[in-house]
Amino acid sequence: MRFRQALILTAFTSLYIFLSQAAFAARPLVVDDARPVAENNVQFSIGFTHTVPEKGGLDQQAPTMTLGFGVVKDLELGLTLDRINTDLKGESPARGFEDLHLYSKYNFVEEIEKGYVPAMTFIFDLKVPTANSHNGLSTGKFDEGFLLIVTKHWFPAAVDLNLGYTVVGRRQGEKLENQFFGGVALRYGLNENWRVVGDIYGLSREAKGERAAGNFQVGIRYRPNLPAYFDVAVGRSLLATGDRFQVTLGMTWSTALKF
């Protein structure tokens, strides 16, 4: 029973990471924006997340890493890899690297700044079962994730809308369910260096008998005179179940590659 619970927990955590700052979204947000990494540019993000679950226990993600490369104009390819350390009440502890995620991000509609047409981007994510399933770090199955992003700017503000669906691989007899994701983010630039950000998002239940999840967070980004920015955010669950408190901090570095 504990092993099955651990698998369910891992599937939910993997999905959260797929749709979270560790996967694609510009840190520290969970809701992503439509802009892919620029052509011939590489971008690397690393972060740390600590949550206090409602039921008590330990839940950390450190590090969460994303590497993206602008292959051609409007197309980004990349991967994510994360290490977790969880010891939740009523669940078996889990510690180690989770499954590798491979993704593509394609901006198929460019925003018209002085009109009403927003930018639209599609993400496909493939979770590859590379982690140890015997230690509760993987379901041992492939997951396929699909995410539609809509972004509109009203400078110095911007709004991002995300709608996603994940097809969850499961063994026979498991109660895991495919999941829907939805969220909206607001970004506001105070000046050239500081930006206030926030998002609110929700996930449908990860397994039969479980409840849906909803969270919000607010944070800041600071970009010094470097090809990098630093971020921090705090948040909590919108429902009785979920994270009582969450904090994340990290850094994103990017540069152009010369061939």
C-alpha positions as CSV (number, residue, x, y, z in Angstrom):
1,M,0.0,0.0,0.0
2,R,2.8,2.4,0.9
3,F,4.6,1.7,-2.4
4,R,1.4,2.5,-4.4
5,Q,0.9,5.7,-2.4
6,A,4.5,6.6,-3.2
7,L,3.9,6.1,-6.9
8,I,0.8,8.3,-6.8
9,L,2.7,11.0,-4.9
10,T,5.6,10.7,-7.4
11,A,3.3,11.1,-10.4
12,F,1.7,14.2,-8.9
13,T,5.1,15.7,-8.1
14,S,6.4,14.9,-11.6
15,L,3.4,16.6,-13.1
16,Y,3.8,19.6,-10.8
17,I,7.3,19.9,-11.9
18,F,6.4,19.5,-15.6
19,L,4.1,22.5,-15.3
20,S,6.1,24.4,-12.8
21,Q,9.1,26.7,-12.7
22,A,11.4,23.7,-13.0
23,A,10.1,22.7,-16.3
24,F,9.6,25.7,-18.6
25,A,8.0,28.7,-16.9
26,A,10.3,31.7,-16.4
27,R,11.2,31.4,-12.7
28,P,9.8,31.7,-10.2
29,L,6.4,31.3,-11.8
30,V,4.5,28.0,-12.5
31,V,2.4,29.6,-15.3
32,D,4.6,30.0,-18.4
33,D,4.8,32.8,-20.9
34,A,4.7,32.4,-24.6
35,R,8.3,33.5,-25.5
36,P,10.7,30.7,-26.3
37,V,14.4,31.0,-26.0
38,A,15.8,33.1,-28.8
39,E,17.4,31.5,-31.8
40,N,21.0,30.3,-31.2
41,N,20.7,31.2,-27.5
42,V,21.0,28.9,-24.5
43,Q,19.2,29.4,-21.2
44,F,19.9,27.6,-17.9
45,S,17.7,27.8,-14.8
46,I,18.4,26.4,-11.3
47,G,16.4,26.7,-8.2
48,F,15.3,25.5,-4.8
49,T,11.8,24.9,-3.5
50,H,10.6,24.2,0.0
51,T,7.0,23.4,0.9
52,V,5.2,22.8,4.1
53,P,2.4,20.3,3.3
54,E,-1.0,20.6,5.1
55,K,-0.6,17.1,6.5
56,G,2.9,17.9,7.8
57,G,6.3,16.5,6.8
58,L,9.2,17.5,4.5
59,D,8.9,18.3,0.8
60,Q,11.9,19.8,-1.0
61,Q,13.0,20.1,-4.6
62,A,16.7,20.9,-4.8
63,P,18.0,21.5,-7.3
64,T,15.4,22.0,-10.0
65,M,17.1,22.5,-13.4
66,T,16.1,23.5,-16.9
67,L,18.2,23.8,-20.0
68,G,16.7,25.3,-23.1
69,F,18.1,26.0,-26.6
70,G,16.7,28.2,-29.3
71,V,17.1,25.8,-32.3
72,V,15.5,28.1,-34.9
73,K,13.3,31.2,-34.7
74,D,10.2,30.5,-32.4
75,L,11.3,27.0,-31.5
76,E,12.9,26.0,-28.2
77,L,14.1,22.5,-27.3
78,G,15.2,21.5,-23.8
79,L,15.2,19.2,-20.8
80,T,14.5,19.4,-17.1
81,L,15.8,17.3,-14.3
82,D,15.0,17.6,-10.6
83,R,16.0,16.1,-7.3
84,I,13.4,15.7,-4.5
85,N,13.6,15.0,-0.8
86,T,10.2,14.1,0.6
87,D,9.1,12.6,3.9
88,L,5.3,13.2,4.1
89,K,3.0,12.0,6.8
90,G,1.6,8.6,5.9
91,E,3.9,8.2,2.9
92,S,7.2,6.5,2.3
93,P,10.2,8.8,2.1
94,A,11.6,9.5,-1.3
95,R,15.0,11.0,-2.1
96,G,16.9,11.3,-5.4
97,F,16.6,12.5,-9.0
98,E,13.3,12.2,-10.7
99,D,12.5,11.3,-14.3
100,L,14.0,13.3,-17.1
101,H,11.7,15.6,-19.1
102,L,12.3,16.4,-22.7
103,Y,10.2,19.2,-24.2
104,S,9.6,21.4,-27.3
105,K,8.2,24.9,-27.1
106,Y,6.9,26.5,-30.4
107,N,5.5,30.0,-30.7
108,F,3.0,29.7,-33.6
109,V,1.3,33.1,-33.3
110,E,3.3,36.2,-32.7
111,E,1.8,39.0,-30.6
112,I,0.6,42.2,-32.3
113,E,1.7,44.8,-29.8
114,K,-0.7,47.6,-30.9
115,G,-3.6,45.2,-31.5
116,Y,-5.7,42.6,-29.7
117,V,-3.9,39.5,-31.1
118,P,-1.9,37.8,-28.3
119,A,1.1,35.5,-28.7
120,M,0.2,31.8,-28.7
121,T,2.7,29.0,-27.9
122,F,2.4,25.2,-27.7
123,I,4.5,23.0,-25.5
124,F,4.9,19.2,-25.8
125,D,6.6,17.4,-22.9
126,L,7.7,13.8,-22.7
127,K,8.5,12.4,-19.3
128,V,11.1,9.6,-19.7
129,P,11.2,7.0,-16.9
130,T,14.8,7.4,-16.0
131,A,14.5,7.4,-12.2
132,N,14.4,4.5,-9.7
133,S,10.8,3.3,-9.5
134,H,11.6,0.9,-6.6
135,N,12.5,4.0,-4.4
136,G,9.2,5.8,-5.3
137,L,10.9,8.2,-7.7
138,S,9.1,7.1,-10.8
139,T,6.0,5.3,-12.0
140,G,8.2,3.5,-14.6
141,K,5.9,4.8,-17.4
142,F,6.1,7.6,-20.0
143,D,3.9,10.6,-19.6
144,E,2.9,13.0,-22.4
145,G,2.0,16.6,-21.6
146,F,0.4,19.2,-23.8
147,L,0.2,22.9,-22.9
148,L,-1.3,25.9,-24.7
149,I,0.1,29.4,-23.7
150,V,-1.5,32.7,-24.5
151,T,0.4,35.9,-23.6
152,K,-0.6,39.6,-24.0
153,H,1.4,42.7,-23.1
154,W,0.1,46.0,-21.9
155,F,3.5,47.5,-21.1
156,P,4.7,47.5,-18.4
157,A,2.3,44.7,-17.6
158,A,1.7,41.3,-19.1
159,V,-0.8,38.5,-18.6
160,D,-0.2,34.8,-19.3
161,L,-2.9,32.1,-19.6
162,N,-2.1,28.4,-19.5
163,L,-4.3,25.4,-20.4
164,G,-2.7,22.0,-20.2
165,Y,-3.5,18.2,-20.2
166,T,-1.2,15.3,-19.3
167,V,-1.7,11.7,-20.3
168,V,-0.3,9.8,-17.4
169,G,1.2,6.4,-17.9
170,R,0.0,3.8,-15.4
171,R,0.3,0.2,-14.5
172,Q,-2.7,-2.1,-14.6
173,G,-4.8,-1.6,-11.4
174,E,-3.4,1.8,-10.5
175,K,-5.8,4.6,-9.8
176,L,-3.8,7.4,-11.4
177,E,-5.8,9.7,-13.7
178,N,-4.9,12.0,-16.6
179,Q,-4.8,15.6,-15.4
180,F,-6.0,19.0,-16.5
181,F,-4.0,22.2,-15.6
182,G,-5.1,25.8,-15.8
183,G,-3.5,29.0,-14.6
184,V,-3.1,32.7,-15.1
185,A,-0.1,34.9,-14.3
186,L,0.5,38.7,-14.0
187,R,3.9,40.3,-14.6
188,Y,4.6,44.0,-13.9
189,G,7.9,45.8,-14.6
190,L,8.8,48.4,-12.0
191,N,11.9,49.5,-13.9
192,E,14.7,48.0,-16.0
193,N,15.9,45.8,-13.1
194,W,12.9,44.9,-11.0
195,R,9.7,43.0,-11.8
196,V,6.8,41.9,-9.6
197,V,5.2,38.6,-10.6
198,G,2.4,36.4,-9.4
199,D,0.3,33.5,-10.6
200,I,-2.7,31.3,-9.6
201,Y,-3.1,27.8,-10.9
202,G,-4.9,24.5,-10.4
203,L,-4.7,20.8,-11.2
204,S,-7.4,18.2,-11.4
205,R,-7.1,15.2,-9.0
206,E,-4.1,13.0,-9.6
207,A,-5.9,9.8,-8.6
208,K,-9.3,8.4,-7.8
209,G,-10.3,9.4,-4.3
210,E,-8.0,12.4,-4.2
211,R,-8.8,16.1,-4.4
212,A,-8.0,18.8,-6.9
213,A,-5.1,21.2,-6.1
214,G,-5.0,24.9,-6.3
215,N,-2.2,27.3,-5.4
216,F,-1.1,30.9,-5.8
217,Q,2.3,32.7,-5.3
218,V,3.8,36.1,-5.6
219,G,7.4,37.0,-6.1
220,I,10.0,39.3,-7.6
221,R,12.7,39.1,-10.2
222,Y,15.9,41.1,-10.1
223,R,18.0,41.5,-13.2
224,P,21.4,43.2,-12.6
225,N,23.7,44.3,-15.5
226,L,24.4,40.7,-16.3
227,P,23.0,38.1,-18.7
228,A,21.1,36.6,-15.7
229,Y,18.3,37.3,-13.2
230,F,17.5,36.2,-9.7
231,D,14.1,35.4,-8.3
232,V,12.2,34.6,-5.1
233,A,8.5,33.8,-4.5
234,V,6.2,32.7,-1.7
235,G,2.8,31.1,-1.9
236,R,0.3,28.7,-0.4
237,S,-2.6,26.4,-1.3
238,L,-6.0,27.8,-2.1
239,L,-7.7,24.7,-0.7
240,A,-7.8,22.9,2.6
241,T,-5.5,20.2,1.2
242,G,-2.2,21.1,-0.4
243,D,0.8,23.2,0.6
244,R,0.3,25.3,3.7
245,F,3.3,27.4,2.7
246,Q,5.8,27.4,-0.2
247,V,9.0,29.3,-0.9
248,T,11.2,29.1,-4.0
249,L,14.4,30.9,-5.0
250,G,16.7,30.6,-8.0
251,M,18.7,32.0,-10.9
252,T,18.3,32.0,-14.7
253,W,21.3,32.6,-17.0
254,S,21.2,33.0,-20.7
255,T,23.7,33.8,-23.5
256,A,24.0,33.7,-27.3
257,L,26.0,30.9,-28.9
258,K,28.4,31.8,-31.7
259,F,29.0,29.2,-34.4
